[in-house]
Amino acid sequence: MVIWEYTVTPLPPHNPKQILDHWGAQGWELVQVVTSPEGGFVAYMKRAKA
């Protein structure tokens, strides 16, 4: 059975790809992007726990 860990991070409008590439290089998979209450975007990610 896979055990998942999760992280949530803001996505600045000026460089979201750079942020997602950074997390992806650490093994995180993007699950969803939602609008934050403040109007920006937030990324939800997961990866298999070691």
Phi and psi restraints in degrees (range 20) as a CNS / XPLOR table:
assign (resid 1 and name C) (resid 2 and name N)
       (resid 2 and name CA) (resid 2 and name C) 1.0 -84.9 20.0 2
assign (resid 2 and name N) (resid 2 and name CA)
       (resid 2 and name C) (resid 3 and name N) 1.0 131.5 20.0 2
assign (resid 2 and name C) (resid 3 and name N)
       (resid 3 and name CA) (resid 3 and name C) 1.0 -102.7 20.0 2
assign (resid 3 and name N) (resid 3 and name CA)
       (resid 3 and name C) (resid 4 and name N) 1.0 127.8 20.0 2
assign (resid 3 and name C) (resid 4 and name N)
       (resid 4 and name CA) (resid 4 and name C) 1.0 -102.9 20.0 2
assign (resid 4 and name N) (resid 4 and name CA)
       (resid 4 and name C) (resid 5 and name N) 1.0 149.0 20.0 2
assign (resid 4 and name C) (resid 5 and name N)
       (resid 5 and name CA) (resid 5 and name C) 1.0 -119.3 20.0 2
assign (resid 5 and name N) (resid 5 and name CA)
       (resid 5 and name C) (resid 6 and name N) 1.0 154.1 20.0 2
assign (resid 5 and name C) (resid 6 and name N)
       (resid 6 and name CA) (resid 6 and name C) 1.0 -128.5 20.0 2
assign (resid 6 and name N) (resid 6 and name CA)
       (resid 6 and name C) (resid 7 and name N) 1.0 154.6 20.0 2
assign (resid 6 and name C) (resid 7 and name N)
       (resid 7 and name CA) (resid 7 and name C) 1.0 -143.6 20.0 2
assign (resid 7 and name N) (resid 7 and name CA)
       (resid 7 and name C) (resid 8 and name N) 1.0 154.1 20.0 2
assign (resid 7 and name C) (resid 8 and name N)
       (resid 8 and name CA) (resid 8 and name C) 1.0 -128.5 20.0 2
assign (resid 8 and name N) (resid 8 and name CA)
       (resid 8 and name C) (resid 9 and name N) 1.0 133.1 20.0 2
assign (resid 8 and name C) (resid 9 and name N)
       (resid 9 and name CA) (resid 9 and name C) 1.0 -142.4 20.0 2
assign (resid 9 and name N) (resid 9 and name CA)
       (resid 9 and name C) (resid 10 and name N) 1.0 143.0 20.0 2
assign (resid 9 and name C) (resid 10 and name N)
       (resid 10 and name CA) (resid 10 and name C) 1.0 -70.1 20.0 2
assign (resid 10 and name N) (resid 10 and name CA)
       (resid 10 and name C) (resid 11 and name N) 1.0 150.0 20.0 2
assign (resid 10 and name C) (resid 11 and name N)
       (resid 11 and name CA) (resid 11 and name C) 1.0 -115.1 20.0 2
assign (resid 11 and name N) (resid 11 and name CA)
       (resid 11 and name C) (resid 12 and name N) 1.0 104.9 20.0 2
assign (resid 11 and name C) (resid 12 and name N)
       (resid 12 and name CA) (resid 12 and name C) 1.0 -64.7 20.0 2
assign (resid 12 and name N) (resid 12 and name CA)
       (resid 12 and name C) (resid 13 and name N) 1.0 141.4 20.0 2
assign (resid 12 and name C) (resid 13 and name N)
       (resid 13 and name CA) (resid 13 and name C) 1.0 -65.2 20.0 2
assign (resid 13 and name N) (resid 13 and name CA)
       (resid 13 and name C) (resid 14 and name N) 1.0 -21.6 20.0 2
assign (resid 13 and name C) (resid 14 and name N)
       (resid 14 and name CA) (resid 14 and name C) 1.0 -85.3 20.0 2
assign (resid 14 and name N) (resid 14 and name CA)
       (resid 14 and name C) (resid 15 and name N) 1.0 -16.9 20.0 2
assign (resid 14 and name C) (resid 15 and name N)
       (resid 15 and name CA) (resid 15 and name C) 1.0 -154.7 20.0 2
assign (resid 15 and name N) (resid 15 and name CA)
       (resid 15 and name C) (resid 16 and name N) 1.0 52.8 20.0 2
assign (resid 15 and name C) (resid 16 and name N)
       (resid 16 and name CA) (resid 16 and name C) 1.0 -64.3 20.0 2
assign (resid 16 and name N) (resid 16 and name CA)
       (resid 16 and name C) (resid 17 and name N) 1.0 -35.0 20.0 2
assign (resid 16 and name C) (resid 17 and name N)
       (resid 17 and name CA) (resid 17 and name C) 1.0 -62.5 20.0 2
assign (resid 17 and name N) (resid 17 and name CA)
       (resid 17 and name C) (resid 18 and name N) 1.0 -41.4 20.0 2
assign (resid 17 and name C) (resid 18 and name N)
       (resid 18 and name CA) (resid 18 and name C) 1.0 -61.6 20.0 2
assign (resid 18 and name N) (resid 18 and name CA)
       (resid 18 and name C) (resid 19 and name N) 1.0 -42.7 20.0 2
assign (resid 18 and name C) (resid 19 and name N)
       (resid 19 and name CA) (resid 19 and name C) 1.0 -64.9 20.0 2
assign (resid 19 and name N) (resid 19 and name CA)
       (resid 19 and name C) (resid 20 and name N) 1.0 -46.4 20.0 2
assign (resid 19 and name C) (resid 20 and name N)
       (resid 20 and name CA) (resid 20 and name C) 1.0 -66.4 20.0 2
assign (resid 20 and name N) (resid 20 and name CA)
       (resid 20 and name C) (resid 21 and name N) 1.0 -38.2 20.0 2
assign (resid 20 and name C) (resid 21 and name N)
       (resid 21 and name CA) (resid 21 and name C) 1.0 -62.1 20.0 2
assign (resid 21 and name N) (resid 21 and name CA)
       (resid 21 and name C) (resid 22 and name N) 1.0 -39.8 20.0 2
assign (resid 21 and name C) (resid 22 and name N)
       (resid 22 and name CA) (resid 22 and name C) 1.0 -60.1 20.0 2
assign (resid 22 and name N) (resid 22 and name CA)
       (resid 22 and name C) (resid 23 and name N) 1.0 -50.2 20.0 2
assign (resid 22 and name C) (resid 23 and name N)
       (resid 23 and name CA) (resid 23 and name C) 1.0 -67.3 20.0 2
assign (resid 23 and name N) (resid 23 and name CA)
       (resid 23 and name C) (resid 24 and name N) 1.0 -39.1 20.0 2
assign (resid 23 and name C) (resid 24 and name N)
       (resid 24 and name CA) (resid 24 and name C) 1.0 -61.7 20.0 2
assign (resid 24 and name N) (resid 24 and name CA)
       (resid 24 and name C) (resid 25 and name N) 1.0 -37.0 20.0 2
assign (resid 24 and name C) (resid 25 and name N)
       (resid 25 and name CA) (resid 25 and name C) 1.0 -65.8 20.0 2
assign (resid 25 and name N) (resid 25 and name CA)
       (resid 25 and name C) (resid 26 and name N) 1.0 -19.7 20.0 2
assign (resid 25 and name C) (resid 26 and name N)
       (resid 26 and name CA) (resid 26 and name C) 1.0 -95.5 20.0 2
assign (resid 26 and name N) (resid 26 and name CA)
       (resid 26 and name C) (resid 27 and name N) 1.0 8.4 20.0 2
assign (resid 26 and name C) (resid 27 and name N)
       (resid 27 and name CA) (resid 27 and name C) 1.0 93.8 20.0 2
assign (resid 27 and name N) (resid 27 and name CA)
       (resid 27 and name C) (resid 28 and name N) 1.0 5.2 20.0 2
assign (resid 27 and name C) (resid 28 and name N)
       (resid 28 and name CA) (resid 28 and name C) 1.0 -83.7 20.0 2
assign (resid 28 and name N) (resid 28 and name CA)
       (resid 28 and name C) (resid 29 and name N) 1.0 140.1 20.0 2
assign (resid 28 and name C) (resid 29 and name N)
       (resid 29 and name CA) (resid 29 and name C) 1.0 -109.3 20.0 2
assign (resid 29 and name N) (resid 29 and name CA)
       (resid 29 and name C) (resid 30 and name N) 1.0 130.1 20.0 2
assign (resid 29 and name C) (resid 30 and name N)
       (resid 30 and name CA) (resid 30 and name C) 1.0 -69.3 20.0 2
assign (resid 30 and name N) (resid 30 and name CA)
       (resid 30 and name C) (resid 31 and name N) 1.0 129.4 20.0 2
assign (resid 30 and name C) (resid 31 and name N)
       (resid 31 and name CA) (resid 31 and name C) 1.0 -103.8 20.0 2
assign (resid 31 and name N) (resid 31 and name CA)
       (resid 31 and name C) (resid 32 and name N) 1.0 -44.8 20.0 2
assign (resid 31 and name C) (resid 32 and name N)
       (resid 32 and name CA) (resid 32 and name C) 1.0 -162.0 20.0 2
assign (resid 32 and name N) (resid 32 and name CA)
       (resid 32 and name C) (resid 33 and name N) 1.0 149.8 20.0 2
assign (resid 32 and name C) (resid 33 and name N)
       (resid 33 and name CA) (resid 33 and name C) 1.0 -120.5 20.0 2
assign (resid 33 and name N) (resid 33 and name CA)
       (resid 33 and name C) (resid 34 and name N) 1.0 129.8 20.0 2
assign (resid 33 and name C) (resid 34 and name N)
       (resid 34 and name CA) (resid 34 and name C) 1.0 -129.1 20.0 2
assign (resid 34 and name N) (resid 34 and name CA)
       (resid 34 and name C) (resid 35 and name N) 1.0 161.2 20.0 2
assign (resid 34 and name C) (resid 35 and name N)
       (resid 35 and name CA) (resid 35 and name C) 1.0 -80.5 20.0 2
assign (resid 35 and name N) (resid 35 and name CA)
       (resid 35 and name C) (resid 36 and name N) 1.0 130.5 20.0 2
assign (resid 35 and name C) (resid 36 and name N)
       (resid 36 and name CA) (resid 36 and name C) 1.0 -79.4 20.0 2
assign (resid 36 and name N) (resid 36 and name CA)
       (resid 36 and name C) (resid 37 and name N) 1.0 162.2 20.0 2
assign (resid 36 and name C) (resid 37 and name N)
       (resid 37 and name CA) (resid 37 and name C) 1.0 -59.6 20.0 2
assign (resid 37 and name N) (resid 37 and name CA)
       (resid 37 and name C) (resid 38 and name N) 1.0 -26.2 20.0 2
assign (resid 37 and name C) (resid 38 and name N)
       (resid 38 and name CA) (resid 38 and name C) 1.0 -82.1 20.0 2
assign (resid 38 and name N) (resid 38 and name CA)
       (resid 38 and name C) (resid 39 and name N) 1.0 -7.2 20.0 2
assign (resid 38 and name C) (resid 39 and name N)
       (resid 39 and name CA) (resid 39 and name C) 1.0 104.8 20.0 2
assign (resid 39 and name N) (resid 39 and name CA)
       (resid 39 and name C) (resid 40 and name N) 1.0 -9.7 20.0 2
assign (resid 39 and name C) (resid 40 and name N)
       (resid 40 and name CA) (resid 40 and name C) 1.0 -86.5 20.0 2
assign (resid 40 and name N) (resid 40 and name CA)
       (resid 40 and name C) (resid 41 and name N) 1.0 -164.4 20.0 2
assign (resid 40 and name C) (resid 41 and name N)
       (resid 41 and name CA) (resid 41 and name C) 1.0 -117.0 20.0 2
assign (resid 41 and name N) (resid 41 and name CA)
       (resid 41 and name C) (resid 42 and name N) 1.0 149.0 20.0 2
assign (resid 41 and name C) (resid 42 and name N)
       (resid 42 and name CA) (resid 42 and name C) 1.0 -128.5 20.0 2
assign (resid 42 and name N) (resid 42 and name CA)
       (resid 42 and name C) (resid 43 and name N) 1.0 134.4 20.0 2
assign (resid 42 and name C) (resid 43 and name N)
       (resid 43 and name CA) (resid 43 and name C) 1.0 -104.2 20.0 2
assign (resid 43 and name N) (resid 43 and name CA)
       (resid 43 and name C) (resid 44 and name N) 1.0 134.1 20.0 2
assign (resid 43 and name C) (resid 44 and name N)
       (resid 44 and name CA) (resid 44 and name C) 1.0 -106.3 20.0 2
assign (resid 44 and name N) (resid 44 and name CA)
       (resid 44 and name C) (resid 45 and name N) 1.0 128.4 20.0 2
assign (resid 44 and name C) (resid 45 and name N)
       (resid 45 and name CA) (resid 45 and name C) 1.0 -133.5 20.0 2
assign (resid 45 and name N) (resid 45 and name CA)
       (resid 45 and name C) (resid 46 and name N) 1.0 159.3 20.0 2
assign (resid 45 and name C) (resid 46 and name N)
       (resid 46 and name CA) (resid 46 and name C) 1.0 -140.7 20.0 2
assign (resid 46 and name N) (resid 46 and name CA)
       (resid 46 and name C) (resid 47 and name N) 1.0 160.3 20.0 2
assign (resid 46 and name C) (resid 47 and name N)
       (resid 47 and name CA) (resid 47 and name C) 1.0 -155.7 20.0 2
assign (resid 47 and name N) (resid 47 and name CA)
       (resid 47 and name C) (resid 48 and name N) 1.0 156.1 20.0 2
assign (resid 47 and name C) (resid 48 and name N)
       (resid 48 and name CA) (resid 48 and name C) 1.0 -67.2 20.0 2
assign (resid 48 and name N) (resid 48 and name CA)
       (resid 48 and name C) (resid 49 and name N) 1.0 133.2 20.0 2
assign (resid 48 and name C) (resid 49 and name N)
       (resid 49 and name CA) (resid 49 and name C) 1.0 -76.7 20.0 2
assign (resid 49 and name N) (resid 49 and name CA)
       (resid 49 and name C) (resid 50 and name N) 1.0 136.0 20.0 2
